[in-house]
């Protein structure tokens, strides 16, 4: 795992940079969304979760494809979106504007499934994982997409397949799909 040098950034500077980047990416291009949708549908078929669950989507940008796809695949489920950009309030559905290191306290063990393709944006990855595990129910799952090719002020981490189990030493990790620039993994909370 590689980490961008954050020594010069305070947490407040990090938040401003993430908010700026999220605002800049609002309205991602259709080709990228189509590829992501196809990859996520393929991964989804491998995990086969039932409907009528609670799902948290971390980093939904403009109601991102993933947030929309979960609402389509799980019509009886509660789908909650989180993004750092204030623009998230424009998205249809139950959405919250907050940093995923500081989720609402009342969300303890709320989600059966937590999804994110934004773990590489975390300021403190260990803190993010602790927080995400806190809001996932016992025996719940985290479905995560790990970036392997970007590193910069907004994409703070990139990963190799071997890094992922080390991030979750208490949990069962299953690598679902490895792409050129992304790795999908399912983490079952023990």
N, C-alpha and C positions, 0 to 999 in steps of 0.2 A: 504494500500500500504506500502510495506517495501522497504527501501533503504539501500544499502550497505554503510558502513561508508567510505566516500571519503576524510575525513579530511586530510589524509596523502598524497593525490594525488593532484598535480597541474594539470591544464588542459593539459599541454604538456605530463606529465606522463600518464594521461588517454588516450590521443591519441596514444601514443606508445604501451600501453597495448592492446588497441582495434585493432590496426594494427597487432600486434603480434598474437592475437587470431584469427583474420580474416585470416591471412596467414596460421595458424595452421589448421583451419577448411576447408581450400580450398580442395574441393573434398569430400563432406560429403557422408556418407554411403548410399547405394541405398535403404535400408529398410526405413530409416527415410524419405528420399525423397518421396518414394512411399506413405507412410502414410500421409505426408503433402500434397501431390498432391491430394489424395482422399478427404481429409478434405477441401482443398481449392476449389475443384470442387463442392462439396456439398454446400459450402457457396456461391460460385459464382452463382449457380442456384437460390438461394434465392434473390439475388440482381438484377439480370437480367438487366445489363447495355447494351446499344446498342453498336455496333461496330462503328469505325470511331471517336474515342475519344483520348484524350491525357492521358497517364498513367505514373505515376512516381513510380518506385519500389525502396524503400530505403533499403539498406543492401542486395545486390544481390549475394554476395560471388562469386562463380565460375559460374555465369550465372544461378544461382539457379533455382530450379524447378519452383518457382513462376514466375520469369522473363520469362522463356521459356513457361510456361503455358499461361501467358497473351499474348505472341506473337502468340501462337496457337489459343487461344479463340477469339482474337481480331486482325485478320490479316490485317484489314484496318486501325488500330489505330497506333498512335505514342507511342511507349513504350520506356521509358528512364530508365536506371538503374543507381543506385548510390551505391558506396561502399567505405569504408575507406581504403581498401587495394589497393596498386598500381597494384596488380595482376588483378584487374578488367579490366585493359587495354587489357588483353588477351581474354576477352569475346567478342563474336560476337554480334554486335548491337550497338546502341547508348548508351554509358556508360560514367560515370564521376567518377573520384576519388575525393571525398571530404567528409567532415564531414557533417552529415545532420543538424547540427545547423548553417551551413554557406553555404547555397545553392546559386547558381548564382543569382545575383540581378535581371537579366532580366527574371527570371522565375516567377515573380509576377503574380499570377492568371493564371498559365500555364496549370495546370492539372485538368481534369474532375474527375480523381480518383488518389489517392495516396495510395499505399499499402506498408505495412511493418510488418514484424514479429520481428523487431529489436528495438522496442521502449524501451525495457528493457535495452538496451545498452547505452541509452542517459546519458550524463554527467549531464545535467540540463533539466529535463523533461518538465518544463514549457517553457523554451526557445525552445526546440525541437517542442513542440506543436505549439507555436507561428509561428515558421519558416514553419512548414508543412501547417498550415492554410494560411500563406501568399502565398504559391505557389499553393494552390487549388482555383479554380474558385469559385465565389459566386454560391451557390446551388450545389457545387461539393461535393465529398465524400472522406472520409478516410476509408479504409478497413484495420483494424489493428488486429494483433494477439498478445495478451498479455500473457506473461509467468506467471504461477502461482506457479512454484516450484523451480526455480533456483535463487540463490543470491550469488554473488561473485564479484571479481574485474572486470569481463567482463560483467556479467549479473547484472547490478546495481540495478534493481528494480524487484519486483514481485508484482502481483496484485490479488485482489479479485474482483468478479463481481461488487460489490457495489462501488468500487473505480472508475470505468471507467466513469460513468456520471459526477462525480465530476471533472474530468480532462478537461471536455468539457462543462462548464456551459452555454455557448452561443449557443450550437448546439443540434441537435436531435440525440440521441444515441439509437441504437437498438442492443441488444445482439443477435447474430446469431447462435452461437454454443458454448457450454461449454464442454470442455474435461477435462480429469484428470489433465493435465498440461498446458492447454492453453485455452484462451477465445477469440473467434472471435467477433469483434464488427464493426458495420457500423456507422460512424459518418457523418451526413449530415450537411454541413456548412450552417449556416443561414446568 
